[in-house]
């Protein structure tokens, strides 16, 4: 794995046969809708089946593209981004904020526990 990315050649075994849906696959559509937390009426399920099939066909078409020689990019454009210098733009008011905070300890803000 170069740079934390998997090459397409490394994941070819993950490709699956396309899952095509037709208007009669109402159980599959209901299951997918439940997983996605979508409220889909019985009248809409046929349309969703067609739309999902089109998406899955597109994904399968993209899976057929040979990407073995494609180098993954962190950004879609291979350009150098102009960055501003990392300099403070406001005065340091840490001591002021620490004094007015409800609870601090050793320079840290203490907050109530919300997750057990």
Buried (B, 14 or more C-beta within 10 A) or exposed (E): EEEEEEBBEEEEEEEEEEBEBEEEBBEBBBEBBEEEEEEBEEEBBBEBBEEBBEEBEEEBEEBEEEEEEEEEEEEEEEEEEEEEEEEEEEEEEEEEEEEEEEEEEEEEEEEEEEEE
